[in-house]
Amino acid sequence: MMASILAAMVVCGTLYLSITAFFPLYVKQNFSEIDTTMIAICMSAFEAAGVLSGPIHAVTLSKIGRKNSIIIGHFLILLTTMGLGLLSLIEATEWKTFYAVACAIRFV
Protein backbone atom coordinates (compact mmCIF):
# COMPACT_ATOMS: atom_id res chain seq x y z
CA MET A 1 0.00 0.00 0.00
CA MET A 2 2.77 2.42 0.92
CA ALA A 3 4.61 1.76 -2.34
CA SER A 4 1.51 2.58 -4.38
CA ILE A 5 0.97 5.82 -2.42
CA LEU A 6 4.59 6.83 -3.03
CA ALA A 7 4.29 5.99 -6.73
CA ALA A 8 1.13 8.08 -6.95
CA MET A 9 2.94 10.96 -5.24
CA VAL A 10 5.73 10.83 -7.81
CA VAL A 11 3.35 10.69 -10.78
CA CYS A 12 1.06 13.46 -9.48
CA GLY A 13 3.97 15.68 -8.55
CA THR A 14 5.60 15.22 -11.95
CA LEU A 15 2.38 15.99 -13.82
CA TYR A 16 1.60 19.02 -11.71
CA LEU A 17 5.10 20.46 -11.98
CA SER A 18 5.18 19.85 -15.74
CA ILE A 19 1.96 21.77 -16.31
CA THR A 20 2.95 24.65 -14.06
CA ALA A 21 6.31 24.93 -15.83
CA PHE A 22 4.57 25.57 -19.16
CA PHE A 23 1.86 27.85 -17.73
CA PRO A 24 3.81 31.16 -17.95
CA LEU A 25 4.89 30.41 -21.52
CA TYR A 26 1.34 29.58 -22.58
CA VAL A 27 -0.03 32.75 -21.00
CA LYS A 28 2.57 34.97 -22.69
CA GLN A 29 1.83 33.44 -26.08
CA ASN A 30 -1.97 33.57 -25.88
CA PHE A 31 -2.93 36.38 -23.50
CA SER A 32 -0.98 39.57 -24.15
CA GLU A 33 -3.05 41.46 -21.56
CA ILE A 34 -1.65 39.36 -18.70
CA ASP A 35 1.76 40.69 -17.69
CA THR A 36 4.59 39.04 -15.76
CA THR A 37 3.43 40.39 -12.39
CA MET A 38 -0.02 38.89 -12.85
CA ILE A 39 1.54 35.55 -13.79
CA ALA A 40 3.68 35.68 -10.65
CA ILE A 41 0.63 36.41 -8.49
CA CYS A 42 -1.23 33.50 -10.07
CA MET A 43 1.72 31.16 -9.56
CA SER A 44 2.08 32.21 -5.92
CA ALA A 45 -1.58 31.37 -5.19
CA PHE A 46 -0.45 27.78 -4.58
CA GLU A 47 1.95 28.85 -1.84
CA ALA A 48 -0.62 31.20 -0.31
CA ALA A 49 -3.09 28.34 -0.12
CA GLY A 50 -0.47 26.23 1.64
CA VAL A 51 0.10 28.88 4.27
CA LEU A 52 -3.62 29.38 4.85
CA SER A 53 -4.60 25.73 4.85
CA GLY A 54 -1.71 24.49 7.03
CA PRO A 55 -3.36 25.24 10.38
CA ILE A 56 -6.71 23.91 9.15
CA HIS A 57 -5.06 20.71 7.98
CA ALA A 58 -3.28 20.29 11.33
CA VAL A 59 -6.60 20.48 13.19
CA THR A 60 -8.51 18.14 10.86
CA LEU A 61 -5.71 15.59 10.34
CA SER A 62 -6.55 13.64 13.49
CA LYS A 63 -10.21 13.46 12.45
CA ILE A 64 -9.76 12.21 8.88
CA GLY A 65 -6.53 10.24 9.30
CA ARG A 66 -3.18 10.45 7.55
CA LYS A 67 -3.94 7.94 4.81
CA ASN A 68 -7.23 9.62 3.92
CA SER A 69 -5.49 12.98 3.96
CA ILE A 70 -2.95 11.73 1.41
CA ILE A 71 -5.70 10.25 -0.77
CA ILE A 72 -7.70 13.49 -0.68
CA GLY A 73 -4.56 15.46 -1.51
CA HIS A 74 -3.78 13.31 -4.52
CA PHE A 75 -7.36 13.59 -5.73
CA LEU A 76 -7.09 17.38 -5.49
CA ILE A 77 -3.78 17.30 -7.40
CA LEU A 78 -5.49 15.25 -10.11
CA LEU A 79 -8.38 17.72 -10.33
CA THR A 80 -6.15 20.78 -10.44
CA THR A 81 -3.87 19.25 -13.05
CA MET A 82 -6.87 18.49 -15.23
CA GLY A 83 -8.19 21.99 -14.58
CA LEU A 84 -4.93 23.59 -15.63
CA GLY A 85 -4.99 21.51 -18.80
CA LEU A 86 -8.58 22.48 -19.56
CA LEU A 87 -7.71 26.18 -19.27
CA SER A 88 -6.59 26.01 -22.89
CA LEU A 89 -10.27 25.82 -23.89
CA ILE A 90 -10.88 29.40 -22.74
CA GLU A 91 -10.77 31.86 -25.64
CA ALA A 92 -7.97 34.43 -25.81
CA THR A 93 -10.53 37.24 -25.79
CA GLU A 94 -11.71 36.22 -22.32
CA TRP A 95 -8.44 36.89 -20.51
CA LYS A 96 -10.12 38.02 -17.26
CA THR A 97 -12.04 34.76 -17.04
CA PHE A 98 -8.88 32.81 -17.82
CA TYR A 99 -6.92 34.64 -15.13
CA ALA A 100 -9.61 34.24 -12.45
CA VAL A 101 -10.05 30.53 -13.13
CA ALA A 102 -6.29 29.97 -13.27
CA CYS A 103 -5.79 31.69 -9.89
CA ALA A 104 -8.64 29.66 -8.38
CA ILE A 105 -7.21 26.40 -9.68
CA ARG A 106 -3.73 27.26 -8.41
CA PHE A 107 -5.22 28.13 -5.01
CA VAL A 108 -6.88 24.71 -4.76
Phi, psi and omega per residue, in radians:
M1 nan -0.768 -3.109
M2 -1.136 -0.652 3.133
A3 -1.126 -0.676 3.139
S4 -1.224 -0.600 3.082
I5 -1.160 -0.738 3.114
L6 -1.137 -0.703 3.098
A7 -1.109 -0.708 3.109
A8 -1.130 -0.652 3.102
M9 -1.087 -0.731 3.139
V10 -1.137 -0.813 -3.112
V11 -1.129 -0.832 -3.117
C12 -1.121 -0.745 3.125
G13 -1.091 -0.733 3.131
T14 -1.124 -0.795 3.125
L15 -1.089 -0.784 -3.090
Y16 -1.151 -0.749 3.139
L17 -1.195 -0.578 3.118
S18 -1.150 -0.768 -3.124
I19 -1.174 -0.750 -3.106
T20 -1.230 -0.382 3.074
A21 -1.245 -0.580 -3.140
F22 -1.538 -0.226 -3.073
F23 -1.000 -0.887 -3.134
P24 -1.067 -0.648 3.122
L25 -1.152 -0.746 3.124
Y26 -1.088 -0.757 -3.120
V27 -1.119 -0.762 -3.131
K28 -1.110 -0.614 -3.120
Q29 -1.329 -0.564 -2.988
N30 -1.922 -0.339 -3.081
F31 -2.293 1.567 -3.084
S32 -1.216 -0.345 -3.133
E33 -1.275 -0.401 -3.108
I34 -1.550 2.034 -3.105
D35 -1.603 -3.139 -3.056
T36 -1.116 -0.635 3.125
T37 -1.132 -0.716 3.117
M38 -1.156 -0.650 3.075
I39 -1.106 -0.756 3.138
A40 -1.109 -0.685 3.100
I41 -1.122 -0.750 3.124
C42 -1.118 -0.735 3.137
M43 -1.184 -0.537 -3.131
S44 -1.429 -0.096 3.096
A45 -1.070 -0.557 3.110
F46 -1.100 -0.800 -3.140
E47 -1.206 -0.646 3.092
A48 -1.098 -0.709 3.099
A49 -1.113 -0.648 3.100
G50 -1.109 -0.725 3.118
V51 -1.155 -0.739 -3.107
L52 -1.289 -0.615 -3.079
S53 -1.550 -0.187 -3.140
G54 -0.988 -0.925 3.120
P55 -1.115 -0.629 3.111
I56 -1.137 -0.737 3.126
H57 -1.119 -0.688 3.134
A58 -1.094 -0.645 -3.137
V59 -1.283 -0.720 -3.062
T60 -1.502 -0.191 -3.083
L61 -1.059 -0.722 -3.134
S62 -1.194 -0.430 -3.129
K63 -1.411 -0.701 -3.076
I64 -1.687 -0.323 3.129
G65 1.590 2.700 -3.093
R66 -1.216 -0.752 -3.116
K67 -1.124 -0.783 3.109
N68 -1.122 -0.613 3.093
S69 -1.102 -0.725 3.107
I70 -1.146 -0.753 -3.138
I71 -1.105 -0.784 3.104
I72 -1.081 -0.727 3.115
G73 -1.073 -0.739 3.126
H74 -1.206 -0.609 3.068
F75 -1.115 -0.719 3.097
L76 -1.150 -0.657 3.079
I77 -1.094 -0.730 3.106
L78 -1.073 -0.798 -3.140
L79 -1.118 -0.762 -3.118
T80 -1.220 -0.594 3.080
T81 -1.136 -0.754 3.085
M82 -1.128 -0.701 3.118
G83 -1.090 -0.736 3.101
L84 -1.129 -0.639 3.079
G85 -1.176 -0.663 -3.129
L86 -1.308 -0.193 3.089
L87 -1.057 -0.397 -3.129
S88 -1.178 -0.237 3.121
L89 -1.395 -0.222 3.131
I90 -1.376 2.298 -3.100
E91 -1.124 2.626 -3.130
A92 -1.143 -0.402 3.133
T93 -1.318 -0.312 -3.118
E94 -1.775 0.987 -3.038
W95 -1.196 -0.519 3.113
K96 -1.193 -0.709 3.078
T97 -1.116 -0.795 3.119
F98 -1.000 -0.818 -3.093
Y99 -1.146 -0.739 3.139
A100 -1.135 -0.770 3.130
V101 -1.172 -0.706 3.126
A102 -1.087 -0.754 3.114
C103 -1.128 -0.699 3.128
A104 -1.137 -0.730 3.122
I105 -1.151 -0.756 3.112
R106 -1.100 -0.602 3.141
F107 -1.172 -0.659 3.123
V108 -1.129 nan nan
